[in-house]
Amino acid sequence: MISYLSYFCIGVGLIFWFWGTFPLVGDRSVLYKLHSLSVADTLGSMSIVFGLLLQIPSEWPLFILAIISLAIWNTVLGYVLAYCSSSEDNQQ
């Protein structure tokens, strides 16, 4: 049962990854594209890492550190890219 839940989490993570790339081909603003990509990437990556955590429970400290790092760094880097993008728009 745990392996099915693990595969489900990994599958959901892959779906989030692909789902986040679809807005890149739209006609929306760069900030909207960046936001949708970073949210989907963060959720997908965290879901995949949680699925791996269920597969290899002996490595839980490493996986918990990976989940926390993903949550923090993906968010911070998304804000930095958005700030740089908006400051370039203001200079033009």
PyMOL Python script that loads the backbone (N, CA, C, O; Angstrom):
from pymol import cmd

cmd.read_pdbstr("""\
ATOM      1  N   MET A   1       0.822  -1.197   0.000  1.00  0.00           N
ATOM      2  CA  MET A   1       0.000   0.000   0.000  1.00  0.00           C
ATOM      3  C   MET A   1       0.870   1.266   0.000  1.00  0.00           C
ATOM      4  O   MET A   1       0.542   2.254  -0.657  1.00  0.00           O
ATOM      5  N   ILE A   2       1.972   1.220   0.740  1.00  0.00           N
ATOM      6  CA  ILE A   2       2.868   2.385   0.802  1.00  0.00           C
ATOM      7  C   ILE A   2       3.500   2.639  -0.564  1.00  0.00           C
ATOM      8  O   ILE A   2       3.671   3.791  -0.961  1.00  0.00           O
ATOM      9  N   SER A   3       3.847   1.574  -1.284  1.00  0.00           N
ATOM     10  CA  SER A   3       4.477   1.796  -2.591  1.00  0.00           C
ATOM     11  C   SER A   3       3.483   2.416  -3.583  1.00  0.00           C
ATOM     12  O   SER A   3       3.884   3.225  -4.419  1.00  0.00           O
ATOM     13  N   TYR A   4       2.199   2.052  -3.506  1.00  0.00           N
ATOM     14  CA  TYR A   4       1.207   2.672  -4.370  1.00  0.00           C
ATOM     15  C   TYR A   4       1.044   4.156  -4.043  1.00  0.00           C
ATOM     16  O   TYR A   4       0.916   4.984  -4.944  1.00  0.00           O
ATOM     17  N   LEU A   5       1.048   4.486  -2.757  1.00  0.00           N
ATOM     18  CA  LEU A   5       0.959   5.886  -2.352  1.00  0.00           C
ATOM     19  C   LEU A   5       2.195   6.657  -2.819  1.00  0.00           C
ATOM     20  O   LEU A   5       2.104   7.813  -3.232  1.00  0.00           O
ATOM     21  N   SER A   6       3.337   5.999  -2.746  1.00  0.00           N
ATOM     22  CA  SER A   6       4.578   6.619  -3.205  1.00  0.00           C
ATOM     23  C   SER A   6       4.530   6.888  -4.701  1.00  0.00           C
ATOM     24  O   SER A   6       4.882   7.980  -5.146  1.00  0.00           O
ATOM     25  N   TYR A   7       4.101   5.907  -5.475  1.00  0.00           N
ATOM     26  CA  TYR A   7       3.990   6.101  -6.922  1.00  0.00           C
ATOM     27  C   TYR A   7       2.946   7.160  -7.261  1.00  0.00           C
ATOM     28  O   TYR A   7       3.115   7.917  -8.217  1.00  0.00           O
ATOM     29  N   PHE A   8       1.873   7.217  -6.485  1.00  0.00           N
ATOM     30  CA  PHE A   8       0.862   8.240  -6.694  1.00  0.00           C
ATOM     31  C   PHE A   8       1.448   9.629  -6.468  1.00  0.00           C
ATOM     32  O   PHE A   8       1.207  10.541  -7.259  1.00  0.00           O
ATOM     33  N   CYS A   9       2.222   9.796  -5.386  1.00  0.00           N
ATOM     34  CA  CYS A   9       2.838  11.102  -5.103  1.00  0.00           C
ATOM     35  C   CYS A   9       3.830  11.496  -6.194  1.00  0.00           C
ATOM     36  O   CYS A   9       3.890  12.660  -6.591  1.00  0.00           O
ATOM     37  N   ILE A  10       4.598  10.538  -6.672  1.00  0.00           N
ATOM     38  CA  ILE A  10       5.550  10.831  -7.742  1.00  0.00           C
ATOM     39  C   ILE A  10       4.807  11.200  -9.022  1.00  0.00           C
ATOM     40  O   ILE A  10       5.211  12.122  -9.731  1.00  0.00           O
ATOM     41  N   GLY A  11       3.726  10.488  -9.318  1.00  0.00           N
ATOM     42  CA  GLY A  11       2.918  10.810 -10.498  1.00  0.00           C
ATOM     43  C   GLY A  11       2.286  12.185 -10.404  1.00  0.00           C
ATOM     44  O   GLY A  11       2.264  12.926 -11.386  1.00  0.00           O
ATOM     45  N   VAL A  12       1.770  12.536  -9.226  1.00  0.00           N
ATOM     46  CA  VAL A  12       1.190  13.867  -9.026  1.00  0.00           C
ATOM     47  C   VAL A  12       2.265  14.938  -9.204  1.00  0.00           C
ATOM     48  O   VAL A  12       2.002  15.998  -9.773  1.00  0.00           O
ATOM     49  N   GLY A  13       3.465  14.663  -8.719  1.00  0.00           N
ATOM     50  CA  GLY A  13       4.569  15.606  -8.889  1.00  0.00           C
ATOM     51  C   GLY A  13       4.911  15.831 -10.351  1.00  0.00           C
ATOM     52  O   GLY A  13       5.166  16.962 -10.766  1.00  0.00           O
ATOM     53  N   LEU A  14       4.918  14.761 -11.133  1.00  0.00           N
ATOM     54  CA  LEU A  14       5.192  14.904 -12.566  1.00  0.00           C
ATOM     55  C   LEU A  14       4.074  15.676 -13.266  1.00  0.00           C
ATOM     56  O   LEU A  14       4.334  16.472 -14.168  1.00  0.00           O
ATOM     57  N   ILE A  15       2.840  15.440 -12.849  1.00  0.00           N
ATOM     58  CA  ILE A  15       1.720  16.184 -13.427  1.00  0.00           C
ATOM     59  C   ILE A  15       1.854  17.675 -13.118  1.00  0.00           C
ATOM     60  O   ILE A  15       1.619  18.515 -13.986  1.00  0.00           O
ATOM     61  N   PHE A  16       2.233  18.002 -11.874  1.00  0.00           N
ATOM     62  CA  PHE A  16       2.437  19.409 -11.523  1.00  0.00           C
ATOM     63  C   PHE A  16       3.544  20.028 -12.368  1.00  0.00           C
ATOM     64  O   PHE A  16       3.418  21.169 -12.812  1.00  0.00           O
ATOM     65  N   TRP A  17       4.625  19.287 -12.594  1.00  0.00           N
ATOM     66  CA  TRP A  17       5.713  19.814 -13.413  1.00  0.00           C
ATOM     67  C   TRP A  17       5.239  20.172 -14.808  1.00  0.00           C
ATOM     68  O   TRP A  17       5.515  21.262 -15.309  1.00  0.00           O
ATOM     69  N   PHE A  18       4.517  19.237 -15.438  1.00  0.00           N
ATOM     70  CA  PHE A  18       4.037  19.503 -16.795  1.00  0.00           C
ATOM     71  C   PHE A  18       2.956  20.576 -16.809  1.00  0.00           C
ATOM     72  O   PHE A  18       2.886  21.386 -17.733  1.00  0.00           O
ATOM     73  N   TRP A  19       2.116  20.576 -15.780  1.00  0.00           N
ATOM     74  CA  TRP A  19       1.048  21.572 -15.692  1.00  0.00           C
ATOM     75  C   TRP A  19       1.624  22.985 -15.579  1.00  0.00           C
ATOM     76  O   TRP A  19       1.041  23.932 -16.107  1.00  0.00           O
ATOM     77  N   GLY A  20       2.740  23.133 -14.911  1.00  0.00           N
ATOM     78  CA  GLY A  20       3.366  24.441 -14.748  1.00  0.00           C
ATOM     79  C   GLY A  20       4.008  24.965 -16.012  1.00  0.00           C
ATOM     80  O   GLY A  20       4.243  26.167 -16.132  1.00  0.00           O
ATOM     81  N   THR A  21       4.300  24.082 -16.963  1.00  0.00           N
ATOM     82  CA  THR A  21       4.934  24.551 -18.194  1.00  0.00           C
ATOM     83  C   THR A  21       3.929  25.030 -19.232  1.00  0.00           C
ATOM     84  O   THR A  21       4.309  25.763 -20.145  1.00  0.00           O
ATOM     85  N   PHE A  22       2.664  24.646 -19.127  1.00  0.00           N
ATOM     86  CA  PHE A  22       1.675  25.059 -20.119  1.00  0.00           C
ATOM     87  C   PHE A  22       1.462  26.575 -20.174  1.00  0.00           C
ATOM     88  O   PHE A  22       1.301  27.098 -21.276  1.00  0.00           O
ATOM     89  N   PRO A  23       1.451  27.310 -19.065  1.00  0.00           N
ATOM     90  CA  PRO A  23       1.275  28.774 -19.182  1.00  0.00           C
ATOM     91  C   PRO A  23       2.433  29.480 -19.881  1.00  0.00           C
ATOM     92  O   PRO A  23       2.296  30.642 -20.263  1.00  0.00           O
ATOM     93  N   LEU A  24       3.568  28.806 -20.057  1.00  0.00           N
ATOM     94  CA  LEU A  24       4.699  29.452 -20.719  1.00  0.00           C
ATOM     95  C   LEU A  24       4.414  29.763 -22.189  1.00  0.00           C
ATOM     96  O   LEU A  24       5.023  30.671 -22.754  1.00  0.00           O
ATOM     97  N   VAL A  25       3.496  29.022 -22.814  1.00  0.00           N
ATOM     98  CA  VAL A  25       3.204  29.246 -24.224  1.00  0.00           C
ATOM     99  C   VAL A  25       2.055  30.229 -24.432  1.00  0.00           C
ATOM    100  O   VAL A  25       1.698  30.526 -25.573  1.00  0.00           O
ATOM    101  N   GLY A  26       1.477  30.732 -23.356  1.00  0.00           N
ATOM    102  CA  GLY A  26       0.360  31.668 -23.460  1.00  0.00           C
ATOM    103  C   GLY A  26       0.812  33.090 -23.718  1.00  0.00           C
ATOM    104  O   GLY A  26       2.003  33.368 -23.861  1.00  0.00           O
ATOM    105  N   ASP A  27      -0.157  33.982 -23.774  1.00  0.00           N
ATOM    106  CA  ASP A  27       0.121  35.394 -24.040  1.00  0.00           C
ATOM    107  C   ASP A  27       0.063  36.245 -22.780  1.00  0.00           C
ATOM    108  O   ASP A  27      -0.111  37.461 -22.864  1.00  0.00           O
ATOM    109  N   ARG A  28       0.202  35.640 -21.645  1.00  0.00           N
ATOM    110  CA  ARG A  28       0.162  36.383 -20.378  1.00  0.00           C
ATOM    111  C   ARG A  28       1.491  37.084 -20.122  1.00  0.00           C
ATOM    112  O   ARG A  28       2.439  36.952 -20.897  1.00  0.00           O
ATOM    113  N   SER A  29       1.542  37.821 -19.036  1.00  0.00           N
ATOM    114  CA  SER A  29       2.768  38.555 -18.696  1.00  0.00           C
ATOM    115  C   SER A  29       3.845  37.595 -18.184  1.00  0.00           C
ATOM    116  O   SER A  29       3.575  36.455 -17.808  1.00  0.00           O
ATOM    117  N   VAL A  30       5.049  38.099 -18.188  1.00  0.00           N
ATOM    118  CA  VAL A  30       6.180  37.298 -17.728  1.00  0.00           C
ATOM    119  C   VAL A  30       6.024  36.947 -16.255  1.00  0.00           C
ATOM    120  O   VAL A  30       6.368  35.840 -15.843  1.00  0.00           O
ATOM    121  N   LEU A  31       5.507  37.881 -15.457  1.00  0.00           N
ATOM    122  CA  LEU A  31       5.353  37.617 -14.032  1.00  0.00           C
ATOM    123  C   LEU A  31       4.312  36.537 -13.771  1.00  0.00           C
ATOM    124  O   LEU A  31       4.488  35.726 -12.862  1.00  0.00           O
ATOM    125  N   TYR A  32       3.231  36.506 -14.546  1.00  0.00           N
ATOM    126  CA  TYR A  32       2.239  35.439 -14.405  1.00  0.00           C
ATOM    127  C   TYR A  32       2.857  34.092 -14.767  1.00  0.00           C
ATOM    128  O   TYR A  32       2.637  33.098 -14.075  1.00  0.00           O
ATOM    129  N   LYS A  33       3.622  34.062 -15.840  1.00  0.00           N
ATOM    130  CA  LYS A  33       4.280  32.825 -16.257  1.00  0.00           C
ATOM    131  C   LYS A  33       5.270  32.347 -15.192  1.00  0.00           C
ATOM    132  O   LYS A  33       5.339  31.158 -14.883  1.00  0.00           O
ATOM    133  N   LEU A  34       6.027  33.282 -14.643  1.00  0.00           N
ATOM    134  CA  LEU A  34       6.995  32.941 -13.610  1.00  0.00           C
ATOM    135  C   LEU A  34       6.304  32.411 -12.361  1.00  0.00           C
ATOM    136  O   LEU A  34       6.763  31.443 -11.754  1.00  0.00           O
ATOM    137  N   HIS A  35       5.209  33.040 -11.981  1.00  0.00           N
ATOM    138  CA  HIS A  35       4.482  32.615 -10.789  1.00  0.00           C
ATOM    139  C   HIS A  35       3.913  31.210 -10.968  1.00  0.00           C
ATOM    140  O   HIS A  35       4.077  30.359 -10.092  1.00  0.00           O
ATOM    141  N   SER A  36       3.256  30.964 -12.081  1.00  0.00           N
ATOM    142  CA  SER A  36       2.651  29.650 -12.285  1.00  0.00           C
ATOM    143  C   SER A  36       3.716  28.565 -12.392  1.00  0.00           C
ATOM    144  O   SER A  36       3.523  27.455 -11.895  1.00  0.00           O
ATOM    145  N   LEU A  37       4.827  28.876 -13.030  1.00  0.00           N
ATOM    146  CA  LEU A  37       5.898  27.894 -13.145  1.00  0.00           C
ATOM    147  C   LEU A  37       6.534  27.599 -11.793  1.00  0.00           C
ATOM    148  O   LEU A  37       6.794  26.438 -11.479  1.00  0.00           O
ATOM    149  N   SER A  38       6.789  28.623 -10.989  1.00  0.00           N
ATOM    150  CA  SER A  38       7.455  28.391  -9.706  1.00  0.00           C
ATOM    151  C   SER A  38       6.551  27.665  -8.711  1.00  0.00           C
ATOM    152  O   SER A  38       7.028  26.828  -7.945  1.00  0.00           O
ATOM    153  N   VAL A  39       5.258  27.972  -8.713  1.00  0.00           N
ATOM    154  CA  VAL A  39       4.336  27.275  -7.801  1.00  0.00           C
ATOM    155  C   VAL A  39       4.215  25.812  -8.197  1.00  0.00           C
ATOM    156  O   VAL A  39       4.305  24.928  -7.346  1.00  0.00           O
ATOM    157  N   ALA A  40       4.013  25.553  -9.477  1.00  0.00           N
ATOM    158  CA  ALA A  40       3.865  24.171  -9.935  1.00  0.00           C
ATOM    159  C   ALA A  40       5.162  23.381  -9.733  1.00  0.00           C
ATOM    160  O   ALA A  40       5.122  22.208  -9.364  1.00  0.00           O
ATOM    161  N   ASP A  41       6.300  24.018  -9.972  1.00  0.00           N
ATOM    162  CA  ASP A  41       7.575  23.353  -9.785  1.00  0.00           C
ATOM    163  C   ASP A  41       7.810  23.019  -8.315  1.00  0.00           C
ATOM    164  O   ASP A  41       8.283  21.928  -7.994  1.00  0.00           O
ATOM    165  N   THR A  42       7.487  23.937  -7.435  1.00  0.00           N
ATOM    166  CA  THR A  42       7.666  23.691  -6.007  1.00  0.00           C
ATOM    167  C   THR A  42       6.765  22.561  -5.525  1.00  0.00           C
ATOM    168  O   THR A  42       7.225  21.646  -4.844  1.00  0.00           O
ATOM    169  N   LEU A  43       5.485  22.621  -5.875  1.00  0.00           N
ATOM    170  CA  LEU A  43       4.569  21.561  -5.449  1.00  0.00           C
ATOM    171  C   LEU A  43       4.940  20.215  -6.053  1.00  0.00           C
ATOM    172  O   LEU A  43       4.889  19.191  -5.371  1.00  0.00           O
ATOM    173  N   GLY A  44       5.313  20.212  -7.332  1.00  0.00           N
ATOM    174  CA  GLY A  44       5.707  18.966  -7.978  1.00  0.00           C
ATOM    175  C   GLY A  44       6.958  18.366  -7.363  1.00  0.00           C
ATOM    176  O   GLY A  44       7.011  17.164  -7.101  1.00  0.00           O
ATOM    177  N   SER A  45       7.958  19.192  -7.132  1.00  0.00           N
ATOM    178  CA  SER A  45       9.198  18.700  -6.543  1.00  0.00           C
ATOM    179  C   SER A  45       8.978  18.186  -5.128  1.00  0.00           C
ATOM    180  O   SER A  45       9.538  17.161  -4.738  1.00  0.00           O
ATOM    181  N   MET A  46       8.155  18.905  -4.357  1.00  0.00           N
ATOM    182  CA  MET A  46       7.889  18.452  -2.990  1.00  0.00           C
ATOM    183  C   MET A  46       7.100  17.144  -2.992  1.00  0.00           C
ATOM    184  O   MET A  46       7.327  16.290  -2.135  1.00  0.00           O
ATOM    185  N   SER A  47       6.191  16.977  -3.929  1.00  0.00           N
ATOM    186  CA  SER A  47       5.433  15.740  -4.030  1.00  0.00           C
ATOM    187  C   SER A  47       6.336  14.571  -4.418  1.00  0.00           C
ATOM    188  O   SER A  47       6.194  13.470  -3.886  1.00  0.00           O
ATOM    189  N   ILE A  48       7.249  14.807  -5.332  1.00  0.00           N
ATOM    190  CA  ILE A  48       8.185  13.752  -5.736  1.00  0.00           C
ATOM    191  C   ILE A  48       9.103  13.365  -4.577  1.00  0.00           C
ATOM    192  O   ILE A  48       9.341  12.180  -4.342  1.00  0.00           O
ATOM    193  N   VAL A  49       9.613  14.349  -3.862  1.00  0.00           N
ATOM    194  CA  VAL A  49      10.483  14.056  -2.717  1.00  0.00           C
ATOM    195  C   VAL A  49       9.703  13.319  -1.630  1.00  0.00           C
ATOM    196  O   VAL A  49      10.247  12.420  -0.988  1.00  0.00           O
ATOM    197  N   PHE A  50       8.435  13.683  -1.412  1.00  0.00           N
ATOM    198  CA  PHE A  50       7.622  12.962  -0.431  1.00  0.00           C
ATOM    199  C   PHE A  50       7.396  11.520  -0.879  1.00  0.00           C
ATOM    200  O   PHE A  50       7.418  10.609  -0.052  1.00  0.00           O
ATOM    201  N   GLY A  51       7.180  11.301  -2.175  1.00  0.00           N
ATOM    202  CA  GLY A  51       7.051   9.936  -2.694  1.00  0.00           C
ATOM    203  C   GLY A  51       8.319   9.133  -2.484  1.00  0.00           C
ATOM    204  O   GLY A  51       8.262   7.950  -2.151  1.00  0.00           O
ATOM    205  N   LEU A  52       9.466   9.770  -2.678  1.00  0.00           N
ATOM    206  CA  LEU A  52      10.733   9.083  -2.412  1.00  0.00           C
ATOM    207  C   LEU A  52      10.920   8.814  -0.935  1.00  0.00           C
ATOM    208  O   LEU A  52      11.499   7.798  -0.551  1.00  0.00           O
ATOM    209  N   LEU A  53      10.435   9.718  -0.107  1.00  0.00           N
ATOM    210  CA  LEU A  53      10.501   9.517   1.346  1.00  0.00           C
ATOM    211  C   LEU A  53       9.722   8.269   1.745  1.00  0.00           C
ATOM    212  O   LEU A  53      10.153   7.520   2.622  1.00  0.00           O
ATOM    213  N   LEU A  54       8.584   8.044   1.110  1.00  0.00           N
ATOM    214  CA  LEU A  54       7.806   6.845   1.404  1.00  0.00           C
ATOM    215  C   LEU A  54       8.515   5.579   0.919  1.00  0.00           C
ATOM    216  O   LEU A  54       8.361   4.515   1.519  1.00  0.00           O
ATOM    217  N   GLN A  55       9.286   5.687  -0.158  1.00  0.00           N
ATOM    218  CA  GLN A  55      10.019   4.538  -0.683  1.00  0.00           C
ATOM    219  C   GLN A  55      11.238   4.198   0.170  1.00  0.00           C
ATOM    220  O   GLN A  55      11.546   3.026   0.384  1.00  0.00           O
ATOM    221  N   ILE A  56      11.931   5.229   0.654  1.00  0.00           N
ATOM    222  CA  ILE A  56      13.178   5.027   1.421  1.00  0.00           C
ATOM    223  C   ILE A  56      13.042   5.745   2.759  1.00  0.00           C
ATOM    224  O   ILE A  56      13.611   6.823   2.933  1.00  0.00           O
ATOM    225  N   PRO A  57      12.306   5.179   3.703  1.00  0.00           N
ATOM    226  CA  PRO A  57      12.076   5.892   4.973  1.00  0.00           C
ATOM    227  C   PRO A  57      13.327   6.049   5.837  1.00  0.00           C
ATOM    228  O   PRO A  57      13.338   6.880   6.745  1.00  0.00           O
ATOM    229  N   SER A  58      14.381   5.271   5.576  1.00  0.00           N
ATOM    230  CA  SER A  58      15.591   5.401   6.396  1.00  0.00           C
ATOM    231  C   SER A  58      16.324   6.713   6.132  1.00  0.00           C
ATOM    232  O   SER A  58      17.147   7.128   6.948  1.00  0.00           O
ATOM    233  N   GLU A  59      16.046   7.368   5.020  1.00  0.00           N
ATOM    234  CA  GLU A  59      16.704   8.630   4.660  1.00  0.00           C
ATOM    235  C   GLU A  59      15.832   9.846   4.956  1.00  0.00           C
ATOM    236  O   GLU A  59      15.967  10.873   4.291  1.00  0.00           O
ATOM    237  N   TRP A  60      14.940   9.747   5.943  1.00  0.00           N
ATOM    238  CA  TRP A  60      13.982  10.839   6.189  1.00  0.00           C
ATOM    239  C   TRP A  60      14.626  12.167   6.541  1.00  0.00           C
ATOM    240  O   TRP A  60      14.088  13.197   6.136  1.00  0.00           O
ATOM    241  N   PRO A  61      15.768  12.224   7.284  1.00  0.00           N
ATOM    242  CA  PRO A  61      16.327  13.569   7.552  1.00  0.00           C
ATOM    243  C   PRO A  61      16.752  14.297   6.275  1.00  0.00           C
ATOM    244  O   PRO A  61      16.568  15.508   6.146  1.00  0.00           O
ATOM    245  N   LEU A  62      17.319  13.544   5.341  1.00  0.00           N
ATOM    246  CA  LEU A  62      17.749  14.143   4.084  1.00  0.00           C
ATOM    247  C   LEU A  62      16.556  14.619   3.262  1.00  0.00           C
ATOM    248  O   LEU A  62      16.604  15.699   2.672  1.00  0.00           O
ATOM    249  N   PHE A  63      15.492  13.830   3.218  1.00  0.00           N
ATOM    250  CA  PHE A  63      14.311  14.194   2.444  1.00  0.00           C
ATOM    251  C   PHE A  63      13.557  15.365   3.081  1.00  0.00           C
ATOM    252  O   PHE A  63      13.035  16.223   2.369  1.00  0.00           O
ATOM    253  N   ILE A  64      13.499  15.406   4.387  1.00  0.00           N
ATOM    254  CA  ILE A  64      12.854  16.546   5.055  1.00  0.00           C
ATOM    255  C   ILE A  64      13.646  17.826   4.782  1.00  0.00           C
ATOM    256  O   ILE A  64      13.059  18.880   4.536  1.00  0.00           O
ATOM    257  N   LEU A  65      14.968  17.737   4.826  1.00  0.00           N
ATOM    258  CA  LEU A  65      15.811  18.885   4.491  1.00  0.00           C
ATOM    259  C   LEU A  65      15.591  19.315   3.039  1.00  0.00           C
ATOM    260  O   LEU A  65      15.559  20.509   2.741  1.00  0.00           O
ATOM    261  N   ALA A  66      15.441  18.346   2.146  1.00  0.00           N
ATOM    262  CA  ALA A  66      15.189  18.672   0.740  1.00  0.00           C
ATOM    263  C   ALA A  66      13.845  19.363   0.567  1.00  0.00           C
ATOM    264  O   ALA A  66      13.742  20.316  -0.205  1.00  0.00           O
ATOM    265  N   ILE A  67      12.811  18.905   1.270  1.00  0.00           N
ATOM    266  CA  ILE A  67      11.492  19.528   1.159  1.00  0.00           C
ATOM    267  C   ILE A  67      11.522  20.957   1.685  1.00  0.00           C
ATOM    268  O   ILE A  67      10.961  21.860   1.064  1.00  0.00           O
ATOM    269  N   ILE A  68      12.170  21.165   2.820  1.00  0.00           N
ATOM    270  CA  ILE A  68      12.265  22.517   3.387  1.00  0.00           C
ATOM    271  C   ILE A  68      13.072  23.433   2.459  1.00  0.00           C
ATOM    272  O   ILE A  68      12.703  24.587   2.242  1.00  0.00           O
ATOM    273  N   SER A  69      14.168  22.912   1.919  1.00  0.00           N
ATOM    274  CA  SER A  69      14.992  23.709   1.007  1.00  0.00           C
ATOM    275  C   SER A  69      14.224  24.075  -0.259  1.00  0.00           C
ATOM    276  O   SER A  69      14.317  25.203  -0.744  1.00  0.00           O
ATOM    277  N   LEU A  70      13.469  23.123  -0.788  1.00  0.00           N
ATOM    278  CA  LEU A  70      12.659  23.420  -1.971  1.00  0.00           C
ATOM    279  C   LEU A  70      11.642  24.508  -1.685  1.00  0.00           C
ATOM    280  O   LEU A  70      11.461  25.426  -2.485  1.00  0.00           O
ATOM    281  N   ALA A  71      10.981  24.405  -0.549  1.00  0.00           N
ATOM    282  CA  ALA A  71       9.946  25.385  -0.211  1.00  0.00           C
ATOM    283  C   ALA A  71      10.538  26.780  -0.049  1.00  0.00           C
ATOM    284  O   ALA A  71       9.940  27.762  -0.486  1.00  0.00           O
ATOM    285  N   ILE A  72      11.686  26.870   0.564  1.00  0.00           N
ATOM    286  CA  ILE A  72      12.291  28.181   0.815  1.00  0.00           C
ATOM    287  C   ILE A  72      12.970  28.739  -0.436  1.00  0.00           C
ATOM    288  O   ILE A  72      12.694  29.870  -0.837  1.00  0.00           O
ATOM    289  N   TRP A  73      13.854  27.954  -1.054  1.00  0.00           N
ATOM    290  CA  TRP A  73      14.663  28.491  -2.139  1.00  0.00           C
ATOM    291  C   TRP A  73      13.872  28.718  -3.413  1.00  0.00           C
ATOM    292  O   TRP A  73      14.133  29.688  -4.124  1.00  0.00           O
ATOM    293  N   ASN A  74      12.920  27.860  -3.725  1.00  0.00           N
ATOM    294  CA  ASN A  74      12.099  28.123  -4.913  1.00  0.00           C
ATOM    295  C   ASN A  74      11.303  29.407  -4.744  1.00  0.00           C
ATOM    296  O   ASN A  74      11.150  30.175  -5.694  1.00  0.00           O
ATOM    297  N   THR A  75      10.803  29.641  -3.552  1.00  0.00           N
ATOM    298  CA  THR A  75      10.042  30.862  -3.295  1.00  0.00           C
ATOM    299  C   THR A  75      10.941  32.092  -3.370  1.00  0.00           C
ATOM    300  O   THR A  75      10.584  33.083  -4.007  1.00  0.00           O
ATOM    301  N   VAL A  76      12.086  32.034  -2.734  1.00  0.00           N
ATOM    302  CA  VAL A  76      13.005  33.173  -2.714  1.00  0.00           C
ATOM    303  C   VAL A  76      13.502  33.483  -4.130  1.00  0.00           C
ATOM    304  O   VAL A  76      13.526  34.644  -4.538  1.00  0.00           O
ATOM    305  N   LEU A  77      13.891  32.461  -4.869  1.00  0.00           N
ATOM    306  CA  LEU A  77      14.402  32.709  -6.217  1.00  0.00           C
ATOM    307  C   LEU A  77      13.304  33.213  -7.151  1.00  0.00           C
ATOM    308  O   LEU A  77      13.578  34.003  -8.055  1.00  0.00           O
ATOM    309  N   GLY A  78      12.078  32.771  -6.946  1.00  0.00           N
ATOM    310  CA  GLY A  78      10.972  33.308  -7.728  1.00  0.00           C
ATOM    311  C   GLY A  78      10.774  34.784  -7.470  1.00  0.00           C
ATOM    312  O   GLY A  78      10.545  35.554  -8.403  1.00  0.00           O
ATOM    313  N   TYR A  79      10.861  35.193  -6.200  1.00  0.00           N
ATOM    314  CA  TYR A  79      10.731  36.614  -5.869  1.00  0.00           C
ATOM    315  C   TYR A  79      11.889  37.432  -6.434  1.00  0.00           C
ATOM    316  O   TYR A  79      11.685  38.554  -6.897  1.00  0.00           O
ATOM    317  N   VAL A  80      13.095  36.882  -6.401  1.00  0.00           N
ATOM    318  CA  VAL A  80      14.252  37.602  -6.938  1.00  0.00           C
ATOM    319  C   VAL A  80      14.104  37.791  -8.448  1.00  0.00           C
ATOM    320  O   VAL A  80      14.360  38.877  -8.967  1.00  0.00           O
ATOM    321  N   LEU A  81      13.693  36.741  -9.147  1.00  0.00           N
ATOM    322  CA  LEU A  81      13.497  36.867 -10.596  1.00  0.00           C
ATOM    323  C   LEU A  81      12.378  37.852 -10.924  1.00  0.00           C
ATOM    324  O   LEU A  81      12.487  38.628 -11.873  1.00  0.00           O
ATOM    325  N   ALA A  82      11.306  37.819 -10.138  1.00  0.00           N
ATOM    326  CA  ALA A  82      10.207  38.759 -10.374  1.00  0.00           C
ATOM    327  C   ALA A  82      10.655  40.188 -10.115  1.00  0.00           C
ATOM    328  O   ALA A  82      10.284  41.093 -10.862  1.00  0.00           O
ATOM    329  N   TYR A  83      11.441  40.404  -9.077  1.00  0.00           N
ATOM    330  CA  TYR A  83      11.931  41.745  -8.771  1.00  0.00           C
ATOM    331  C   TYR A  83      12.837  42.247  -9.895  1.00  0.00           C
ATOM    332  O   TYR A  83      12.730  43.397 -10.321  1.00  0.00           O
ATOM    333  N   CYS A  84      13.724  41.383 -10.366  1.00  0.00           N
ATOM    334  CA  CYS A  84      14.618  41.790 -11.460  1.00  0.00           C
ATOM    335  C   CYS A  84      13.834  42.067 -12.733  1.00  0.00           C
ATOM    336  O   CYS A  84      14.163  42.991 -13.478  1.00  0.00           O
ATOM    337  N   SER A  85      12.813  41.283 -12.983  1.00  0.00           N
ATOM    338  CA  SER A  85      11.988  41.486 -14.181  1.00  0.00           C
ATOM    339  C   SER A  85      11.203  42.785 -14.087  1.00  0.00           C
ATOM    340  O   SER A  85      11.095  43.522 -15.067  1.00  0.00           O
ATOM    341  N   SER A  86      10.659  43.065 -12.920  1.00  0.00           N
ATOM    342  CA  SER A  86       9.876  44.299 -12.781  1.00  0.00           C
ATOM    343  C   SER A  86      10.764  45.532 -12.762  1.00  0.00           C
ATOM    344  O   SER A  86      10.338  46.591 -13.223  1.00  0.00           O
ATOM    345  N   SER A  87      11.976  45.433 -12.249  1.00  0.00           N
ATOM    346  CA  SER A  87      12.873  46.593 -12.256  1.00  0.00           C
ATOM    347  C   SER A  87      13.350  46.887 -13.674  1.00  0.00           C
ATOM    348  O   SER A  87      13.605  48.047 -13.999  1.00  0.00           O
ATOM    349  N   GLU A  88      13.479  45.860 -14.537  1.00  0.00           N
ATOM    350  CA  GLU A  88      13.836  46.109 -15.928  1.00  0.00           C
ATOM    351  C   GLU A  88      12.688  46.799 -16.653  1.00  0.00           C
ATOM    352  O   GLU A  88      12.923  47.659 -17.503  1.00  0.00           O
ATOM    353  N   ASP A  89      11.455  46.434 -16.331  1.00  0.00           N
ATOM    354  CA  ASP A  89      10.304  47.073 -16.963  1.00  0.00           C
ATOM    355  C   ASP A  89      10.216  48.543 -16.580  1.00  0.00           C
ATOM    356  O   ASP A  89       9.825  49.370 -17.405  1.00  0.00           O
ATOM    357  N   ASN A  90      10.573  48.884 -15.344  1.00  0.00           N
ATOM    358  CA  ASN A  90      10.514  50.268 -14.885  1.00  0.00           C
ATOM    359  C   ASN A  90      11.604  51.127 -15.517  1.00  0.00           C
ATOM    360  O   ASN A  90      11.427  52.336 -15.665  1.00  0.00           O
ATOM    361  N   GLN A  91      12.734  50.515 -15.895  1.00  0.00           N
ATOM    362  CA  GLN A  91      13.818  51.282 -16.476  1.00  0.00           C
ATOM    363  C   GLN A  91      13.567  51.599 -17.945  1.00  0.00           C
ATOM    364  O   GLN A  91      14.149  52.549 -18.469  1.00  0.00           O
ATOM    365  N   GLN A  92      12.731  50.842 -18.613  1.00  0.00           N
ATOM    366  CA  GLN A  92      12.498  51.051 -20.044  1.00  0.00           C
ATOM    367  C   GLN A  92      11.517  52.095 -20.317  1.00  0.00           C
ATOM    368  O   GLN A  92      11.223  52.377 -21.479  1.00  0.00           O
TER     369      GLN A  92
END
""", "prot")
cmd.dss("prot")
cmd.show_as("cartoon", "prot")
cmd.util.cbc("prot")
cmd.orient("prot")
